[in-house]
Amino acid sequence: MNKAFRAFATGAIILASGIFSSAFAQEHLLDEVRIGVSGSIQAKSTFESGAFPSATVFFDPFDQRHAQGFLDHMLRPRIHVGAIVSTEGEASQVYAGFTWTANLSDKFFIDLGFGGAVNNVDDDDDGPQVGCSVLFHESAGLGYNITENWRVLATIEHSSNANLCDDNDGLSYAGISVGYKF
């Protein structure tokens, strides 16, 4: 199950990147691609060992890059699709949702994301008990624009079922990512 899930997640990211990058980069529908790595920040009883590489593709169908003012930015989120894959056979996820970006200055910005995720956690195993395979997924990042195209972010992500299922340990990660903005 874990190998199949990893293959699916990796394939979905590569396929989405390949299909949309050449066709839509000129129109700015494909807005950004990020690659990162994170680690579990769970408590001892639900801690997941290993590294968690991730890839996220951002689309800008609402033209957030040309938004004016705070309210206009809030009404024009970017759409993201991504995956977090465990290197130790722990929880892996495929996620999608909306991301709002606010510039703090010419160089610094914050990202806030909200959406859903599908995971491969078996609640019979050690580690987090998430209760459902479909979860809510939230993320936040503090970023720095290195150049017009390259950026680096400190990230934090959390997925849980909001107590809609019996168990709800959640999945929480902190890490770093590098993005290329088209």
N, C-alpha and C positions, 0 to 999 in steps of 0.2 A: 504494500500500500504506500509506504513512504517513497520508494523509488518511482512509482507511477505518479504520485503527487508531485514530486520534484520535477520529473520530466514534463508533466503538464504545465506547471508553473513557469519553468524555464522556457518551454516552447511558446506559451502564450505571450510572454514578454518579448521574445525574439520576433515572433510573428507580428505582433502589434508594432514593434519598432520598425521592422522591415517594410511592412505594407504602408505605413503612414509617413515614414520619414521622407522618402523621395517624393511622394505624391503631394504632401501637404505642408512641408517645411516652408516652401516659398510663400504660402498663404498664411502661415503662422497658426494653422490649426494644431499641428504638432508643435508644442511650445517648449518642452524641456524633457530631457532624459536624465535620471539620477541613478547612480550606483552607490551603494553604501554597505556598511557592516555595523552590526549592533550586538549587544549582549543582553542577557536577561537581567532585569532588576527586581525580580520576584523575591519574596521572603524565602528563607531556607527551605521550608517544606515544599514550596512550589517552584524553586529555582530550576532553571533549565541550563545545563552545561553546554559549552561550545559556542561557536560564533554563528551569527545569523546574517548571511549576505542578503542584500535586497536590491531590487531594481524597480523603478517607478517611471512610468511614462505619463506626461502631463499634456493635456489638450486644452486649447483655448477657443472653444466655439462661441463664447460670449464676448470675445475681444477684451479681456481684462487689461491687456497691456495698454489700451487707450482709455481706460476708465479715468474719470476726473472726480476727485473727492472721495471721502470715506464711503458714503452711501452708494455711489456708483460702483466702487470696488466690491462692496458686499453683495450687490445685485448681479455681479459678473464673476462667479467663481470659475476656476479651472476645473476640469474633470481629470481625475487620476486613476490609473490602473497599475497594479504592481503585485509583487510577491516578496515574501520573507521566507527563506529556506534554512532549516536547521542543518548544521554540519554533523550533528550527533544523533540524528534520528528522533529528535524531540518535535515540538510543534512547528509546522510549516503552514503558511497562509497565502491565499490569493485574495487581494482586496481591491475595492474600487470605491469612488466617492467624489466629493467636491473638496477643493482646496481654495482658501482665501489667503491672499498675500497682501501684507501692508508694509510699505517702505518706511523705515525709521529715519533713513538718511539716503544719500546717494549710494552708500556702500552696504549698509545694514538693512535687513528686512526680517519679518517674521511670517511664518506660514502656519495656518491652522487648517486641519483637515477633518472631515467627518464622512463616514460611509459605512460599508459593510464588508465582512470578510468571511471566507470559507476556510476551515482548518481541517487538519488530519489527526487531531488529538483523540486518542483512545482513552476514555476515562478509567479503564482498568489498569493502566500503566501508572508508574510513579510519576510525580510531577504535577503540573496544574490539572485540576478537574474543571473543565469549562462547561460541561453539561449539554452543549449543543455544538453542532458543526458549523452553524451560521451564527456569526457574532456581529456586534457593532464594532467599528474600528475608528479610533480617534488618533490624531497625530498633531505634533507641534514641532516647529523648527525655528532656530535662530540662525540666520544666514548672513554670509558676507560675500559680496560681489567682487571677485578677484579681478575680472575684466568684464567687458560687456556681455560675454558669452559664458564664462566659467564662474562657478560659485561653489562655496563649501558651506555645509550646514551641520550644526549640532542638533540631533533629533531625539525625540521621545515618542513612543507609540504605545497604545494600549488597545486591547480587544477584549470585550466581555459580552455577556448576554443580557446585561442590565436586570439580572434576577428574573428573567423570563423562563429559565430552566432550573432544575434542582440544584446543580452545582454551579458556582460562579467564581472560581479563583482568578480568572482573567489571564491574559498574556501581556506582559509589559517589557519593553525594551528601550534602551538608550544607545545612541551611536553617533556615527558621523557619516556624511554622504557628500559626494561630489556631483554637481550637476552641470550639464551643458544646455544653455538656453539658446534656442534658435532665433 
